[in-house]
Amino acid sequence: MSLKITLLDGNCGFNYGPKARSNGKSVQFPLGLLSLGAYLKKHGIPTGIDLLDNQPFSRGNEINEMAEYINRIDADLIGISSTSVNLPFILMALKRVKKSGRKVILGGHGTSFLPDGFHEHFPYIDYLVQGEGELPFLNIVSSLTQNFTDSNETEPNNQRLVNLDEIPPLDYQACLRQPLEEINKPLFLPISSSRGCPYSCVFCATSVFWRNKVSYRNTGRLVDEMSDLVSKNRHLFFVFVDDLFTLNKRRVSEFCDQILKRKLQIQWICFARLDSINQKILEQMKSAGCRLVSFGVESGNDQVLESIGKNYTVSQAFQTICMAKQIIGFVEVSFILGFPFENLDQYRDTVYFMKRCYQLDCRVKNYYLTPFPSTVLYKKYAKKLKRDNQFLNLSIRTPSLDNKEIQDFFDQFPYFSIPFSYYHHEELMQKHQLFLDYEAELGCDSKMN
């Protein structure tokens, strides 16, 4: 029995323009689904890739239109990936979808920490994949092709690929409307050289998702893939989505040496932790084509940094940022507003640190603290969660949270409203005003995400 399979990216920002996004810098590449598709293809299972992000939606009718779009997909099996932010809208849309014998597999980061009883409330989801998707998805497809059709099952999040080199090169072309070779403007391609993070920052769910384990790709194969892509289009700009690209300095050095020995003209950016980088590595990265390095600083106060699990001080952070700025040239730093244990004076320190970075000509980004189930912070402060649609200014485009159907869904299933909530505390609004004053003083618009 063969199956026609479509993998659908539900990690979309809702596009309300007359035309859906297509080519160039704004195109979205669902790295997880591309990896899953490549892995299944290697095992003789062809799949199609579909992007909700390429579809225009009408304000106020997004759920219905999403359901109509899924209904039109011609497939025996639809695998949908979703973040926590989009998961409630995906579930609401899938309830409207006419099954017609089709099976639905739901996965992605948003499904990995769901409470017990999920299938009882959402019986129209046939299979739930939690954690890394390749092995459990392959198991489900293998069972279905053998006419084993039991549904409402959950594949646990303990099945990880030990060797990431088992995943073939990704088919980025599946997300493009014109041949890769014909795109003549900058195209940013996400690429992964590792999975996982060994640290346990109290606000971050990454370490829980990957169980504090890190797996790596072979650096030679990684450079092979990048070289092949660049040979097709010289406008490519690689974005390493690794949580900590610089975690293993020896491996970073090997990667840079591979690029330099082959004399490849490759441009790339990466995320790094402030205590996992030094001058030698930065110089090698620069020589090998690194054009920007991004640091999650999070706070400008030593007590807060210690409380959230960072192993560096404000002074050490600033020294590293200055060094990276001098060597790499472009540096991005990000900060978080909303730690419930942080007082107003401590956040003033963060605003002052942001000013220092801005004056260094760093790109400064700011984020509201997003609550994630399973994190240390959530377990400690869950009772302080508050949902307020007027306060939140989310970076991702979503249907109006004032919609009665969405409000009723959140009231019935409070768990799904967590990403749209914040940790309420007395000085939060004063902190927010400090941030607005910072923007006004410097004449910048770093915006909250």
C-alpha positions as a printed Julia matrix, in Angstrom:
449×3 Matrix{Float64}:
   0.0    0.0     0.0
   1.53   3.33   -1.08
   0.53   6.66    0.45
   0.38  10.12   -1.04
   1.9   12.34    1.64
   1.92  16.13    2.01
   3.93  17.89    4.71
   2.31  21.21    5.63
   4.12  24.01    7.41
   1.72  25.49    9.94
   4.37  27.78   11.45
   3.0   30.67    9.44
   2.5   34.34    9.92
  -0.89  35.12    8.45
  -0.46  37.05    5.21
  -3.21  39.61    4.61
  -1.84  41.2     1.45
  -3.32  40.69   -2.02
  -0.46  38.39   -2.94
   1.28  35.69   -1.0
   5.01  35.93   -0.47
   7.15  34.21   -3.04
  10.82  34.76   -3.8
  13.73  36.63   -2.28
  14.61  37.4     1.3
  11.07  36.98    2.65
  10.53  33.4     1.5
  10.07  30.93    4.34
  11.92  27.63    4.48
  10.46  25.18    7.04
  13.72  23.51    7.95
  12.11  20.81   10.07
   9.75  19.69    7.29
  12.5   19.86    4.67
  14.63  17.6     6.87
  11.71  15.24    7.4
  10.95  15.15    3.68
  14.57  14.41    2.81
  14.74  11.63    5.41
  11.52  10.0     4.18
  12.64  10.24    0.56
  15.86   8.44    1.49
  13.66   5.59    2.75
  11.69   5.43   -0.48
   8.77   7.58    0.7
   8.17  10.63   -1.54
   6.42  13.65   -0.03
   5.22  17.07   -1.08
   5.9   20.3     0.85
   3.18  22.92    1.25
   3.38  26.31    2.97
   0.47  28.03    4.66
   2.71  31.1     4.78
   2.31  31.46    1.01
  -1.48  31.8     1.27
  -3.36  35.12    1.6
  -6.01  35.22    4.33
  -9.0   37.48    4.92
  -8.99  39.24    8.26
 -11.58  37.65   10.52
 -12.01  34.52    8.39
  -8.57  32.94    8.79
  -9.67  29.72   10.48
 -12.3   28.93    7.83
  -9.92  29.73    4.96
  -7.17  27.63    6.5
  -9.57  24.7     6.77
 -10.7   25.18    3.17
  -7.08  25.21    2.02
  -6.28  21.97    3.88
  -9.43  20.39    2.45
  -8.11  21.01   -1.06
  -4.86  19.15   -0.43
  -4.87  15.9    -2.37
  -3.17  13.46   -0.02
  -3.78  10.28    1.95
  -1.69  11.56    4.82
  -1.05  15.15    5.91
   1.76  15.88    8.32
   1.46  19.32    9.91
   4.17  21.09   11.88
   3.24  23.87   14.27
   4.73  26.17   16.88
   2.99  26.86   20.18
   1.76  30.2    18.82
  -0.01  28.75   15.8
  -1.14  25.47   17.35
  -4.56  26.67   18.59
  -5.46  28.03   15.15
  -4.28  24.83   13.46
  -6.44  22.75   15.82
  -9.48  24.95   15.24
  -9.03  24.69   11.47
  -8.49  20.92   11.52
 -11.78  20.45   13.38
 -13.49  21.86   10.26
 -11.55  19.67    7.83
 -13.43  16.85    6.14
 -11.39  13.72    6.78
 -12.53  11.61    3.78
 -10.33   8.78    5.02
  -7.23  10.94    5.28
  -4.89  10.64    8.23
  -3.51  13.67   10.05
  -0.19  13.71   11.9
   0.53  16.75   14.05
   4.04  17.58   15.18
   6.52  20.38   15.71
   7.76  22.21   18.78
   4.22  23.22   19.74
   3.09  19.63   20.28
   6.01  18.49   22.39
   4.8   19.5    25.85
   1.06  18.96   25.59
  -0.83  17.87   28.72
  -2.38  14.43   29.09
  -5.77  13.85   27.51
  -5.01  15.52   24.19
  -6.6   12.81   22.0
  -9.71  12.82   24.17
 -10.34  16.47   23.32
  -9.01  16.39   19.75
  -9.94  12.96   18.31
  -9.64  14.26   14.75
  -5.84  14.26   15.15
  -4.83  10.71   14.26
  -1.22  10.83   15.39
   0.76  13.19   17.59
   4.54  13.37   17.19
   6.45  14.88   20.1
  10.08  15.89   19.82
  12.35  15.18   16.85
  10.19  14.01   13.96
  12.13  11.81   11.56
  12.07   8.43   13.34
   8.51   8.55   14.74
   7.06   9.82   11.45
   8.79   7.01    9.56
   7.38   4.51   12.09
   3.85   5.8    11.55
   4.11   5.71    7.76
   5.56   2.19    7.87
   2.64   1.03   10.01
   0.08   2.64    7.69
   1.61   1.1     4.57
   1.23  -2.3     6.25
  -2.48  -1.54    6.8
  -1.99  -1.08   10.51
  -4.5    1.72   11.0
  -4.92   2.35   14.73
  -5.26   6.1    15.34
  -5.17   8.56   18.23
  -1.65   7.58   19.14
   1.2    9.65   20.51
   4.78   9.04   19.46
   6.9   10.01   22.52
   9.68  12.55   22.35
  12.52  10.13   23.09
  13.33   9.03   19.54
  16.33  11.0    18.34
  18.62  10.6    15.38
  22.06   9.82   16.71
  23.7   10.64   13.38
  22.4   13.77   11.63
  24.3   12.74    8.49
  21.51  10.23    7.91
  19.51  13.21    6.61
  20.32  13.92    2.93
  20.79  17.48    1.58
  17.57  19.46    1.77
  15.38  20.32   -1.21
  15.11  24.09   -0.82
  13.68  24.28   -4.32
  10.43  22.82   -2.96
   9.73  26.19   -1.31
  10.55  28.38   -4.32
   8.36  29.45   -7.21
  11.22  29.83   -9.62
  14.44  27.85  -10.09
  17.08  28.61   -7.46
  19.54  29.38  -10.24
  17.35  32.21  -11.58
  16.94  34.21   -8.36
  19.16  37.28   -8.72
  18.77  38.91   -5.31
  19.89  37.95   -1.79
  18.27  34.75   -0.62
  18.62  33.74    3.01
  18.76  29.98    3.48
  18.42  28.47    6.97
  20.81  25.62    7.54
  21.59  23.45   10.53
  24.92  21.98   11.58
  23.74  20.66   14.95
  20.68  20.04   17.09
  20.31  20.64   20.78
  21.68  22.71   23.64
  23.41  21.52   26.83
  22.47  24.58   28.88
  19.35  25.05   30.99
  18.3   28.7    30.86
  15.21  28.99   33.04
  13.04  30.66   30.38
  13.97  28.45   27.41
  12.3   25.22   26.3
  15.09  24.23   23.92
  17.04  22.18   26.44
  13.87  20.3    27.43
  12.94  19.62   23.81
  16.4   18.21   23.03
  16.88  16.73   26.51
  20.12  18.68   27.0
  21.84  16.59   24.32
  23.64  17.91   21.26
  24.14  16.05   17.99
  26.3   17.25   15.09
  26.65  16.96   11.34
  29.96  16.07    9.75
  31.64  19.37    8.86
  32.91  18.08    5.51
  29.41  17.04    4.41
  28.03  20.33    5.66
  30.48  22.32    3.55
  29.76  20.01    0.59
  26.07  20.93    0.78
  26.8   24.65    1.09
  29.26  24.52   -1.79
  26.75  22.76   -4.02
  24.07  25.36   -3.26
  26.41  28.3    -3.84
  27.44  26.82   -7.2
  23.79  27.22   -8.23
  23.33  30.73   -6.89
  26.01  33.14   -5.71
  23.43  35.36   -3.93
  22.86  32.87   -1.13
  23.29  33.9     2.48
  23.32  30.99    4.94
  21.66  31.43    8.33
  22.77  28.81   10.85
  19.79  28.04   13.04
  21.83  26.05   15.55
  21.01  27.14   19.09
  24.73  27.45   19.72
  26.84  27.29   16.58
  30.03  28.05   18.53
  29.48  25.51   21.31
  32.24  23.19   20.04
  35.2   25.42   19.14
  37.22  22.59   17.59
  34.36  21.8    15.27
  33.88  25.48   14.31
  37.59  25.64   13.52
  37.3   22.54   11.3
  34.34  24.05    9.49
  36.19  27.3     8.81
  39.32  25.43    7.66
  37.21  23.43    5.17
  35.85  26.63    3.61
  39.27  28.28    3.45
  41.07  25.23    1.99
  38.46  24.96   -0.77
  38.63  28.72   -1.37
  34.84  28.96   -1.26
  33.06  32.3    -1.35
  30.35  31.62    1.21
  28.53  34.15    3.38
  26.84  33.13    6.61
  25.6   34.25   10.01
  25.2   32.35   13.28
  23.99  32.46   16.86
  26.55  32.25   19.64
  26.6   32.25   23.4
  28.78  34.96   24.93
  30.83  32.51   26.98
  31.44  30.1    24.08
  33.56  32.31   21.83
  37.02  33.84   21.77
  39.22  36.01   19.57
  40.8   33.13   17.66
  37.45  31.58   16.71
  36.02  34.96   15.71
  38.99  35.61   13.43
  38.6   32.19   11.8
  34.87  32.78   11.35
  35.46  36.13    9.72
  38.0   34.67    7.29
  35.57  31.88    6.4
  32.73  34.22    5.47
  30.86  34.96    8.71
  29.15  38.32    8.27
  27.11  38.6    11.47
  27.05  36.96   14.87
  24.01  37.13   17.13
  24.13  37.01   20.92
  21.24  36.47   23.32
  22.4   38.78   26.1
  18.93  38.84   27.75
  19.79  41.2    30.63
  22.21  43.94   31.67
  22.17  43.03   35.34
  24.5   40.46   36.91
  21.92  39.15   39.41
  19.36  38.57   36.68
  21.94  36.86   34.46
  22.78  34.49   37.28
  19.1   33.84   38.01
  18.29  32.86   34.41
  21.27  30.51   34.09
  23.89  32.54   32.25
  27.52  31.91   33.15
  28.86  35.36   32.38
  28.76  38.85   33.85
  27.67  42.1    32.23
  31.31  43.18   32.0
  32.34  39.95   30.26
  29.37  40.21   27.9
  30.28  43.74   26.85
  33.93  42.83   26.28
  32.92  39.93   24.02
  30.44  42.08   22.1
  33.12  44.73   21.52
  35.56  42.06   20.34
  33.0   40.55   17.96
  32.08  43.98   16.66
  35.72  44.75   15.91
  36.42  41.42   14.19
  33.17  40.4    12.49
  31.75  43.86   11.87
  28.04  43.2    12.28
  26.74  42.11   15.67
  23.19  41.53   16.84
  22.25  41.48   20.51
  18.87  40.6    22.02
  17.27  41.32   25.37
  14.16  40.15   27.21
  11.5   42.2    28.97
   9.23  40.54   31.5
  11.2   38.43   33.98
   8.8   38.25   36.95
  11.59  38.3    39.56
  13.36  41.32   38.03
  12.84  44.7    39.72
  12.73  48.11   38.07
  16.32  49.04   38.9
  17.58  45.79   37.41
  15.71  46.49   34.18
  17.19  50.01   34.17
  20.57  48.28   34.01
  19.34  46.36   30.95
  18.17  49.56   29.24
  21.56  51.15   29.94
  23.29  48.09   28.46
  21.07  48.32   25.37
  22.13  51.96   24.96
  25.8   50.99   25.12
  25.26  48.32   22.45
  23.28  50.72   20.27
  26.09  53.26   20.51
  28.47  50.53   19.33
  26.27  50.31   16.22
  25.03  46.84   17.13
  21.62  45.7    15.96
  19.56  45.68   19.16
  16.49  43.44   19.38
  14.03  43.16   22.21
  11.54  40.44   23.1
   8.71  40.02   25.51
   9.29  37.0    27.7
   7.18  34.23   26.17
   5.98  31.63   28.69
   6.77  28.06   27.65
   5.4   25.03   29.5
   8.04  22.71   30.93
  10.51  25.52   31.63
  11.79  26.22   35.12
  10.28  29.71   35.0
   6.84  28.45   33.99
   6.76  25.84   36.72
   7.59  28.49   39.32
   5.45  31.39   38.1
   2.54  29.77   36.24
   0.05  31.28   38.68
   1.16  34.76   37.62
   0.2   34.24   33.98
  -2.2   36.8    32.55
  -3.7   37.09   29.09
  -4.17  40.65   27.86
  -4.58  41.14   24.12
  -4.06  44.89   24.35
  -0.7   44.64   26.08
   0.94  42.02   23.93
   2.56  43.13   20.67
   3.41  39.85   19.01
   5.88  39.77   16.12
   4.01  37.01   14.3
   0.81  37.88   12.48
  -2.13  36.03   14.01
  -5.9   36.17   13.8
  -7.42  38.72   16.19
  -7.26  37.3    19.68
 -10.48  39.2    20.47
 -12.37  36.81   18.18
 -15.06  35.14   20.3
 -14.36  31.68   18.92
 -10.68  32.01   19.8
 -11.52  33.37   23.26
 -13.91  30.48   23.86
 -11.23  28.02   22.73
  -8.73  29.55   25.17
 -11.3   29.48   27.98
 -12.01  25.8    27.33
  -8.35  24.88   26.85
  -6.27  27.42   28.86
  -3.06  25.56   28.0
  -3.16  26.87   24.43
  -3.34  30.49   25.58
   0.01  30.3    27.38
   2.1   31.74   24.46
  -0.32  34.69   24.39
   0.17  35.43   28.07
   2.79  37.11   30.23
   4.0   36.84   33.8
   2.13  39.62   35.55
   4.11  41.54   38.16
   3.81  44.95   39.73
   6.56  46.77   37.82
   5.95  45.31   34.35
   4.27  48.36   32.86
   6.96  50.63   34.32
   9.59  48.46   32.66
   7.74  48.71   29.38
   7.69  52.5    29.69
  11.45  52.49   30.31
  11.85  50.61   27.04
   9.67  53.14   25.19
  11.71  55.99   26.68
  14.9   54.28   25.5
  13.55  54.15   21.94
  12.46  57.78   22.04
  15.78  58.99   23.47
  17.9   57.26   20.83
  15.45  57.8    17.99
  15.55  54.11   17.22
  12.81  51.61   16.51
  14.0   48.25   17.79
  10.42  47.22   18.55
   9.26  44.48   20.8
   8.83  41.02   19.31
